[in-house]
Amino acid sequence: MSLSRRSIEMLLDLVEIKLSFMDISDREDARDLHVLERAREELRALESGGHALLMGDRRRVGRPRAQA
């Protein structure tokens, strides 16, 4: 089953709203933030016509690491 462009846009909006309201207070919140950031990247990939990353792909998606 595939998602329509409209459904992808709606899900992307919902994920971005959730991300904007998150207040990180513990490790569970940090994990949720990471999962939502990953979902946002996957939805953006689907929206642009690409394929979502495979679930087994453990590459870090999100903010780049700070320079030391």
Secondary structure by P-SEA (a helix, b strand, c coil): ccccaaaaaaaaaaaaaaaaacccccaaaaaaaaaaaaaaaaaaaaaacccccccccccccccccccc
